[in-house]
Amino acid sequence: MKYMLLVCGDDTADTSDMAPVEPWVEELGAERGVRLHGHRLSLPAEAVTVRVRDGEVLRTDGPFAETKEYVAGYDILECDSLDEAVEAAARHPVATIGAMEVRAFWEDEDAEGAIRRLDAELTAAARERDFDRAMACYAPDVEVFHPVSGLEQRGIEALRKAEELWFATLAGPVEREVLDFRVRVDESIAFSHALVRMRAELVTGDGLDTTARVTTGYRVAGDRWQIVHQHTSVPFDSPVTQDRP
């Protein structure tokens, strides 16, 4: 489960004896993989508070509440339990002079499931040669390294043209089989690594049968995930076409 760690500083505290934060970040991040990411925030004096009353936007320079304690930064942790998250918070150097607020993320979505369903859409679209269905999986500003041209296609229209040229070489539907699919999801971005086998009949009568490694980047837009980057690598030392048996 993911936890938000709010690092609460105290502007009256003496920080001269506080241990540096970098070793904590190194241990929980690079070594243990508990800390996913985080960042410091600017001082409360640089904050802007926004309210809307009767349709009027009210802007106030400064923090929401005047207090000696303030949120100095945040960290996103992934822990097996609240106790583990509390243990990580207690080891943060700021805990010796300020406070650490630990709060679990609201778990009401299946982001990984949504991404897997998105990949299943690509499989169905290939089988049906449905370009509109396939393009709906991509963001308008998508960047794709296309396996046929070997060039980067920027934008949904460039990708559509590259796909149409490729499908023009095929005589029928494409069988897209995902042999291995691994997903890593964050709050608003995700990455997947997959082995994808593509089989089809070429217009020449030959057979296409190749397995590629596909690395895909996703970004959440509103309530749906979209593909924003995709890189397909095909084997260099084996032909992408094979004669049918």
DRENRO-529228 format. One line per field, with one value per atom (N, C-alpha, C): residue in one letter; x, y, z; residue number from 0. Coordinates in pm, whole numbers, plus 50000, padded with zeros to 5 digits. Example, Ala and Ser with C-alpha at 12.3 -4.5 7.8 and 13.67 -1.06 7.14 Angstrom:
<rs>
code	(A_A_A_S_S_S) $
X	(51319_51230_51320_51285_51367_51290) $
Y	(49431_49550_49670_49775_49894_50003) $
Z	(50780_50780_50780_50708_50714_50787) $
pos	(0_0_0_1_1_1) $
</rs>
This chain:
<rs>
code	(M_M_M_K_K_K_Y_Y_Y_M_M_M_L_L_L_L_L_L_V_V_V_C_C_C_G_G_G_D_D_D_D_D_D_T_T_T_A_A_A_D_D_D_T_T_T_S_S_S_D_D_D_M_M_M_A_A_A_P_P_P_V_V_V_E_E_E_P_P_P_W_W_W_V_V_V_E_E_E_E_E_E_L_L_L_G_G_G_A_A_A_E_E_E_R_R_R_G_G_G_V_V_V_R_R_R_L_L_L_H_H_H_G_G_G_H_H_H_R_R_R_L_L_L_S_S_S_L_L_L_P_P_P_A_A_A_E_E_E_A_A_A_V_V_V_T_T_T_V_V_V_R_R_R_V_V_V_R_R_R_D_D_D_G_G_G_E_E_E_V_V_V_L_L_L_R_R_R_T_T_T_D_D_D_G_G_G_P_P_P_F_F_F_A_A_A_E_E_E_T_T_T_K_K_K_E_E_E_Y_Y_Y_V_V_V_A_A_A_G_G_G_Y_Y_Y_D_D_D_I_I_I_L_L_L_E_E_E_C_C_C_D_D_D_S_S_S_L_L_L_D_D_D_E_E_E_A_A_A_V_V_V_E_E_E_A_A_A_A_A_A_A_A_A_R_R_R_H_H_H_P_P_P_V_V_V_A_A_A_T_T_T_I_I_I_G_G_G_A_A_A_M_M_M_E_E_E_V_V_V_R_R_R_A_A_A_F_F_F_W_W_W_E_E_E_D_D_D_E_E_E_D_D_D_A_A_A_E_E_E_G_G_G_A_A_A_I_I_I_R_R_R_R_R_R_L_L_L_D_D_D_A_A_A_E_E_E_L_L_L_T_T_T_A_A_A_A_A_A_A_A_A_R_R_R_E_E_E_R_R_R_D_D_D_F_F_F_D_D_D_R_R_R_A_A_A_M_M_M_A_A_A_C_C_C_Y_Y_Y_A_A_A_P_P_P_D_D_D_V_V_V_E_E_E_V_V_V_F_F_F_H_H_H_P_P_P_V_V_V_S_S_S_G_G_G_L_L_L_E_E_E_Q_Q_Q_R_R_R_G_G_G_I_I_I_E_E_E_A_A_A_L_L_L_R_R_R_K_K_K_A_A_A_E_E_E_E_E_E_L_L_L_W_W_W_F_F_F_A_A_A_T_T_T_L_L_L_A_A_A_G_G_G_P_P_P_V_V_V_E_E_E_R_R_R_E_E_E_V_V_V_L_L_L_D_D_D_F_F_F_R_R_R_V_V_V_R_R_R_V_V_V_D_D_D_E_E_E_S_S_S_I_I_I_A_A_A_F_F_F_S_S_S_H_H_H_A_A_A_L_L_L_V_V_V_R_R_R_M_M_M_R_R_R_A_A_A_E_E_E_L_L_L_V_V_V_T_T_T_G_G_G_D_D_D_G_G_G_L_L_L_D_D_D_T_T_T_T_T_T_A_A_A_R_R_R_V_V_V_T_T_T_T_T_T_G_G_G_Y_Y_Y_R_R_R_V_V_V_A_A_A_G_G_G_D_D_D_R_R_R_W_W_W_Q_Q_Q_I_I_I_V_V_V_H_H_H_Q_Q_Q_H_H_H_T_T_T_S_S_S_V_V_V_P_P_P_F_F_F_D_D_D_S_S_S_P_P_P_V_V_V_T_T_T_Q_Q_Q_D_D_D_R_R_R_P_P_P) $
X	(50084_50000_50088_50040_50115_50074_50174_50152_50215_50144_50198_50261_50386_50458_50475_50399_50408_50515_50617_50730_50698_50668_50623_50738_50786_50892_50840_50930_50897_50994_50940_51030_51096_51059_51125_51230_51240_51332_51474_51568_51710_51750_51788_51820_51969_52048_52194_52241_52171_52213_52136_52049_51970_52058_52041_52117_52074_52160_52123_52018_51936_51827_51876_51984_52029_52051_52111_52127_51993_51893_51759_51700_51715_51663_51735_51866_51944_51903_51888_51855_51715_51616_51478_51446_51520_51494_51574_51704_51789_51810_51823_51858_51736_51631_51516_51396_51392_51280_51150_51155_51034_50991_51087_51056_51051_50934_50918_50968_50927_50976_50931_50975_50941_51011_50982_51044_51024_51116_51100_51001_50939_50849_50910_50870_50918_50861_50915_50875_50732_50663_50524_50505_50606_50594_50576_50615_50603_50476_50394_50270_50163_50065_49949_49825_49732_49608_49494_49418_49309_49176_49080_48942_48847_48732_48628_48503_48453_48334_48238_48115_48014_48067_48144_48197_48321_48364_48480_48603_48712_48837_48912_48939_49009_49148_49248_49387_49455_49520_49591_49734_49829_49968_49996_50061_50092_50018_50046_49988_49842_49779_49638_49618_49711_49700_49830_49820_49938_49977_50087_50133_50283_50346_50491_50528_50433_50458_50404_50477_50438_50488_50425_50466_50585_50701_50825_50852_50785_50807_50720_50739_50661_50743_50705_50763_50652_50662_50567_50634_50574_50629_50538_50596_50518_50557_50467_50496_50390_50427_50333_50229_50259_50167_50189_50093_50107_50225_50245_50358_50491_50505_50629_50646_50536_50541_50577_50522_50553_50701_50753_50893_50984_50944_51023_51015_50896_50880_50962_50969_51042_51192_51241_51383_51419_51319_51346_51407_51514_51580_51490_51393_51306_51217_51197_51115_51175_51306_51371_51348_51302_51279_51139_51069_50935_50839_50762_50666_50649_50608_50583_50439_50361_50223_50219_50169_50163_50017_49986_49848_49847_49758_49747_49677_49715_49646_49506_49415_49278_49277_49249_49256_49117_49083_48953_48963_49085_49103_49199_49183_49272_49349_49453_49529_49595_49654_49720_49619_49502_49399_49356_49348_49310_49415_49541_49648_49648_49623_49616_49498_49387_49272_49305_49386_49429_49512_49602_49683_49596_49492_49400_49326_49301_49239_49327_49458_49550_49544_49532_49523_49396_49284_49156_49156_49215_49218_49301_49414_49497_49422_49354_49280_49171_49107_48996_49039_49171_49223_49144_49119_49040_49134_49168_49264_49209_49082_49024_49030_49002_49007_49148_49245_49385_49431_49400_49446_49385_49268_49204_49285_49380_49464_49580_49605_49721_49683_49775_49757_49782_49721_49743_49889_49968_50110_50203_50154_50232_50359_50464_50589_50616_50629_50644_50762_50849_50955_50897_50861_50787_50880_50839_50928_50952_50864_50881_50977_50950_51035_51162_51156_51269_51284_51186_51191_51090_51112_51020_50900_50781_50658_50603_50588_50540_50398_50309_50170_50085_49957_49867_49849_49851_49832_49952_50073_50193_50193_50148_50141_50038_49924_49820_49872_49942_49994_50094_50181_50279_50209_50105_50030_49956_49898_49827_49921_50042_50141_50180_50195_50233_50121_49998_49886_49859_49903_49885_49969_50071_50155_50097_49988_49930_49801_49777_49660_49539_49560_49449_49473_49398_49412_49547_49584_49711_49681_49747_49736_49845_49803_49895_49888_49996_50000_50102_50056_50143_50198_50327_50390_50432_50464_50507_50471_50407_50362_50381_50470_50499_50472_50402_50358_50409_50452_50489_50408_50321_50228_50261_50261_50273_50139_50137_50011_49955_50038_49989_50064_50168_50242_50265_50293_50319_50406_50473_50556_50527_50534_50520_50630_50667_50764_50699_50701_50631_50707_50686_50727_50600_50599_50478_50510_50434_50449_50343_50384_50294_50297_50180_50169_50061_50093_49997_50043_49958_49993_50021_50134_50170_50096_50085_50018_50096_50224_50306_50278_50202_50175_50266_50373_50462_50399_50463_50412_50497_50433_50501_50490_50602_50603_50726_50706_50818_50778_50877_50855_50938_50874_50940_50929_51023_51014_50957_50850_50779_50784_50839_50842_50746_50653_50546_50536_50518_50494_50351_50287_50147_50134_50029_49997_49845_49803_49660_49607_49497_49434_49288_49257_49123_49102_49011_48983_49029_49115_49160_49309_49369_49511_49530_49639_49672_49821_49854_49994_50057_50169_50238_50374_50424_50554_50556_50611_50621_50743_50821_50942_50938_50943_50939_51073_51132_51261_51241_51276_51265_51403_51412_51543_51619_51746_51828_51879_51904_51970_51872_51743_51648_51549_51509_51417_51278_51207_51072_50972_51013_50922_50977_50887_50925_50828_50878_50790_50694_50574_50476_50513_50483_50510_50421) $
Y	(49881_50000_50124_50228_50353_50445_50518_50612_50746_50854_50988_51026_51063_51107_51258_51332_51477_51517_51584_51624_51762_51768_51892_51953_52067_52137_52232_52290_52385_52502_52622_52734_52789_52733_52776_52675_52562_52456_52486_52436_52448_52328_52353_52245_52216_52282_52269_52128_52054_51918_51810_51850_51752_51678_51547_51466_51500_51483_51508_51408_51451_51368_51269_51302_51220_51072_51037_50894_50821_50890_50830_50805_50901_50886_50771_50762_50657_50519_50504_50373_50328_50415_50375_50374_50452_50456_50355_50384_50299_50159_50149_50021_49933_49992_49911_49923_50025_50042_50080_50132_50172_50312_50403_50540_50546_50580_50587_50720_50829_50961_51063_51184_51290_51418_51525_51653_51751_51846_51956_52057_52136_52243_52378_52481_52615_52657_52762_52807_52860_52852_52899_53042_53128_53267_53283_53183_53189_53122_53074_53005_53105_53057_53134_53052_53110_53043_53095_53003_53039_52992_53082_53051_53108_53046_53097_53119_53243_53278_53354_53299_53360_53385_53290_53299_53386_53451_53538_53464_53471_53407_53500_53450_53527_53467_53547_53501_53573_53492_53547_53497_53587_53547_53490_53375_53312_53181_53108_52975_52981_52864_52853_52889_52848_52873_52931_53028_53086_52998_52928_52838_52821_52786_52766_52636_52541_52415_52427_52370_52380_52255_52227_52113_52156_52095_52132_52046_51934_51844_51721_51628_51505_51391_51269_51148_51048_50972_50866_50733_50658_50530_50417_50303_50182_50077_50049_49962_49852_49745_49635_49665_49759_49789_49931_49978_50109_50110_50001_49994_50014_49957_49974_50119_50184_50324_50413_50382_50458_50442_50320_50295_50376_50385_50465_50613_50659_50800_50834_50742_50768_50781_50725_50732_50856_50933_51055_51159_51226_51323_51435_51479_51588_51547_51417_51371_51410_51439_51476_51622_51704_51845_51891_51812_51848_51732_51701_51591_51531_51405_51335_51284_51327_51279_51169_51052_50936_50910_50912_50889_50795_50697_50600_50662_50620_50664_50604_50677_50627_50521_50399_50287_50258_50319_50292_50266_50247_50224_50108_50044_49938_49986_50067_50127_50020_49919_49814_49740_49713_49648_49731_49864_49953_49950_49942_49939_49806_49698_49567_49563_49625_49631_49716_49821_49904_49822_49738_49654_49551_49501_49408_49475_49606_49681_49681_49694_49690_49556_49448_49315_49300_49346_49337_49424_49544_49634_49577_49512_49450_49337_49257_49144_49191_49304_49354_49459_49494_49599_49729_49761_49878_49989_50082_50188_50285_50318_50412_50355_50227_50163_50161_50137_50136_50275_50375_50511_50568_50520_50567_50531_50440_50399_50496_50585_50672_50817_50890_51032_51110_51227_51307_51340_51356_51393_51273_51155_51033_51036_50972_50954_50804_50754_50610_50586_50494_50447_50325_50348_50247_50136_50009_49897_49883_49934_49920_50024_50151_50258_50275_50237_50259_50404_50487_50629_50665_50779_50826_50894_50852_50912_51000_51129_51222_51265_51238_51277_51164_51171_51061_51044_51154_51143_51078_51110_51047_50898_50862_50720_50648_50712_50649_50619_50713_50694_50579_50571_50462_50327_50321_50196_50157_50255_50225_50171_50228_50178_50034_50006_49870_49772_49807_49715_49695_49790_49774_49659_49617_49504_49371_49373_49251_49217_49087_49042_49018_49013_48983_49037_48987_49035_48994_49065_49038_48967_48856_48786_48841_48911_48973_48895_48828_48745_48803_48839_48895_48780_48755_48642_48677_48802_48845_48992_49028_49166_49206_49303_49350_49499_49540_49679_49736_49861_49936_50065_50085_50197_50293_50422_50527_50602_50719_50790_50836_50888_50944_50892_50814_50757_50608_50535_50392_50349_50235_50177_50027_49974_49830_49778_49653_49584_49453_49426_49309_49242_49112_49037_49011_49058_49049_48975_48871_48796_48840_48872_48916_48816_48769_48674_48721_48712_48753_48701_48717_48681_48809_48810_48926_48921_49036_49041_48962_48936_48857_48708_48670_48529_48467_48538_48488_48508_48448_48460_48555_48627_48712_48647_48629_48571_48624_48720_48782_48815_48812_48848_48971_49071_49198_49229_49309_49362_49503_49526_49654_49720_49840_49921_50037_50053_50150_50239_50369_50464_50515_50527_50568_50692_50770_50885_50887_50915_50920_51056_51057_51180_51177_51255_51250_51119_51037_50909_50792_50817_50707_50718_50602_50595_50600_50663_50669_50641_50588_50562_50692_50730_50853_50825_50705_50668_50517_50476_50332_50306_50208_50171_50020_49982_49841_49800_49695_49644_49504_49486_49354_49291_49158_49091_49132_49164_49210_49095_48981_48870_48766_48797_48702_48777_48722_48792_48804_48908_48926_48850_48796_48717_48577_48483_48343_48280_48186_48115_48030_48022_47937_47791_47706_47564_47502) $
Z	(50000_50000_50000_49933_49928_50043_50094_50203_50167_50202_50190_50323_50318_50437_50428_50509_50512_50613_50564_50648_50705_50834_50898_50978_50930_50999_51104_51181_51287_51274_51244_51218_51344_51462_51585_51631_51559_51602_51560_51637_51607_51521_51396_51302_51294_51378_51367_51396_51482_51516_51441_51349_51275_51174_51167_51072_50929_50831_50691_50643_50551_50501_50395_50325_50211_50245_50359_50389_50405_50462_50474_50337_50247_50111_50040_50057_49991_50041_50173_50230_50190_50209_50182_50034_49955_49812_49734_49717_49633_49691_49824_49884_49914_49971_50013_49920_49839_49746_49812_49935_50007_49964_49950_49909_49757_49703_49558_49503_49566_49528_49632_49618_49711_49671_49745_49712_49825_49833_49927_49869_49958_49917_49955_49884_49918_50053_50110_50243_50242_50358_50366_50321_50343_50304_50153_50077_49931_49881_49973_49934_49891_49817_49778_49814_49887_49926_49839_49782_49689_49746_49747_49788_49683_49670_49582_49665_49668_49744_49652_49638_49551_49410_49360_49225_49211_49318_49312_49365_49288_49327_49423_49542_49644_49661_49635_49645_49761_49846_49961_49961_49970_49979_50117_50120_50248_50265_50373_50395_50437_50435_50473_50619_50704_50848_50900_50987_51051_51169_51154_51259_51246_51357_51353_51282_51276_51204_51062_50967_50827_50754_50640_50557_50474_50501_50434_50311_50302_50189_50202_50112_50115_50059_50097_50042_50019_49910_49881_49913_50005_50046_50000_49975_49946_50050_50141_50254_50264_50332_50352_50458_50547_50657_50707_50786_50847_50944_51014_51108_51037_50918_50842_50800_50759_50720_50839_50956_51077_51113_51098_51128_51036_50907_50812_50848_50888_50926_51049_51143_51268_51244_51132_51102_51021_50980_50904_50998_50957_51045_51095_51013_51056_51173_51191_51303_51438_51442_51568_51605_51510_51541_51504_51422_51378_51397_51294_51301_51163_51159_51034_51035_50939_50928_50822_50861_50772_50736_50608_50564_50445_50451_50342_50223_50103_49983_49980_49921_49906_49795_49832_49738_49682_49567_49505_49355_49304_49162_49138_49026_48985_48863_48888_48778_48692_48755_48676_48589_48644_48565_48446_48464_48354_48244_48281_48181_48107_48179_48112_48015_48051_47959_47838_47857_47745_47647_47699_47611_47539_47607_47542_47427_47440_47331_47207_47226_47112_47041_47119_47062_46979_47035_46963_46838_46848_46734_46620_46653_46550_46481_46559_46502_46406_46440_46359_46258_46256_46169_46189_46312_46349_46393_46302_46334_46438_46429_46525_46666_46679_46810_46865_46778_46822_46861_46778_46804_46931_46972_47095_47219_47204_47317_47340_47244_47249_47280_47344_47369_47241_47226_47104_47078_47185_47170_47184_47154_47170_47086_47138_47065_47056_46934_46911_46818_46858_46767_46694_46569_46495_46447_46461_46426_46277_46194_46050_45995_46026_45974_46056_46184_46272_46314_46276_46305_46414_46475_46577_46512_46551_46503_46615_46590_46692_46660_46752_46734_46680_46710_46676_46526_46449_46305_46237_46284_46229_46259_46379_46416_46330_46308_46227_46086_46025_45891_45886_45988_45994_46008_46090_46108_45980_45913_45789_45682_45674_45577_45609_45740_45779_45749_45784_45761_45612_45529_45385_45330_45406_45362_45406_45484_45538_45465_45448_45375_45464_45592_45682_45821_45916_46054_46113_46217_46286_46418_46437_46566_46658_46760_46857_46987_47021_47141_47239_47358_47460_47544_47532_47601_47743_47766_47899_47913_48024_48041_48187_48209_48345_48353_48459_48473_48604_48598_48717_48715_48815_48816_48929_48896_48996_48998_49063_49076_48942_48855_48729_48607_48626_48515_48540_48434_48445_48329_48348_48243_48236_48116_48099_48009_48032_47948_47905_47776_47726_47613_47601_47482_47402_47277_47195_47066_47041_46917_46818_46696_46591_46476_46437_46327_46231_46101_45998_45863_45765_45627_45550_45478_45398_45263_45199_45068_44964_44990_44898_44909_45012_45035_45138_45177_45280_45418_45518_45653_45737_45822_45919_46056_46121_46255_46328_46414_46484_46627_46713_46854_46886_46943_46972_47121_47167_47304_47296_47368_47363_47501_47504_47626_47607_47701_47685_47808_47784_47892_47885_48001_48009_48097_48070_48153_48173_48296_48322_48280_48207_48161_48207_48307_48364_48435_48385_48447_48361_48263_48177_48150_48124_48093_47943_47898_47756_47738_47621_47588_47539_47601_47561_47498_47517_47458_47436_47322_47295_47208_47250_47177_47153_47027_46989_46930_46986_46939_46883_46756_46692_46686_46683_46676_46550_46567_46454_46369_46436_46366_46313_46311_46256_46168_46057_45967_46028_45991_46043_45961_45848_45767_45752_45754_45736_45639_45560_45469_45548_45502_45567_45546_45643_45626_45519) $
pos	(0_0_0_1_1_1_2_2_2_3_3_3_4_4_4_5_5_5_6_6_6_7_7_7_8_8_8_9_9_9_10_10_10_11_11_11_12_12_12_13_13_13_14_14_14_15_15_15_16_16_16_17_17_17_18_18_18_19_19_19_20_20_20_21_21_21_22_22_22_23_23_23_24_24_24_25_25_25_26_26_26_27_27_27_28_28_28_29_29_29_30_30_30_31_31_31_32_32_32_33_33_33_34_34_34_35_35_35_36_36_36_37_37_37_38_38_38_39_39_39_40_40_40_41_41_41_42_42_42_43_43_43_44_44_44_45_45_45_46_46_46_47_47_47_48_48_48_49_49_49_50_50_50_51_51_51_52_52_52_53_53_53_54_54_54_55_55_55_56_56_56_57_57_57_58_58_58_59_59_59_60_60_60_61_61_61_62_62_62_63_63_63_64_64_64_65_65_65_66_66_66_67_67_67_68_68_68_69_69_69_70_70_70_71_71_71_72_72_72_73_73_73_74_74_74_75_75_75_76_76_76_77_77_77_78_78_78_79_79_79_80_80_80_81_81_81_82_82_82_83_83_83_84_84_84_85_85_85_86_86_86_87_87_87_88_88_88_89_89_89_90_90_90_91_91_91_92_92_92_93_93_93_94_94_94_95_95_95_96_96_96_97_97_97_98_98_98_99_99_99_100_100_100_101_101_101_102_102_102_103_103_103_104_104_104_105_105_105_106_106_106_107_107_107_108_108_108_109_109_109_110_110_110_111_111_111_112_112_112_113_113_113_114_114_114_115_115_115_116_116_116_117_117_117_118_118_118_119_119_119_120_120_120_121_121_121_122_122_122_123_123_123_124_124_124_125_125_125_126_126_126_127_127_127_128_128_128_129_129_129_130_130_130_131_131_131_132_132_132_133_133_133_134_134_134_135_135_135_136_136_136_137_137_137_138_138_138_139_139_139_140_140_140_141_141_141_142_142_142_143_143_143_144_144_144_145_145_145_146_146_146_147_147_147_148_148_148_149_149_149_150_150_150_151_151_151_152_152_152_153_153_153_154_154_154_155_155_155_156_156_156_157_157_157_158_158_158_159_159_159_160_160_160_161_161_161_162_162_162_163_163_163_164_164_164_165_165_165_166_166_166_167_167_167_168_168_168_169_169_169_170_170_170_171_171_171_172_172_172_173_173_173_174_174_174_175_175_175_176_176_176_177_177_177_178_178_178_179_179_179_180_180_180_181_181_181_182_182_182_183_183_183_184_184_184_185_185_185_186_186_186_187_187_187_188_188_188_189_189_189_190_190_190_191_191_191_192_192_192_193_193_193_194_194_194_195_195_195_196_196_196_197_197_197_198_198_198_199_199_199_200_200_200_201_201_201_202_202_202_203_203_203_204_204_204_205_205_205_206_206_206_207_207_207_208_208_208_209_209_209_210_210_210_211_211_211_212_212_212_213_213_213_214_214_214_215_215_215_216_216_216_217_217_217_218_218_218_219_219_219_220_220_220_221_221_221_222_222_222_223_223_223_224_224_224_225_225_225_226_226_226_227_227_227_228_228_228_229_229_229_230_230_230_231_231_231_232_232_232_233_233_233_234_234_234_235_235_235_236_236_236_237_237_237_238_238_238_239_239_239_240_240_240_241_241_241_242_242_242_243_243_243_244_244_244) $
</rs>
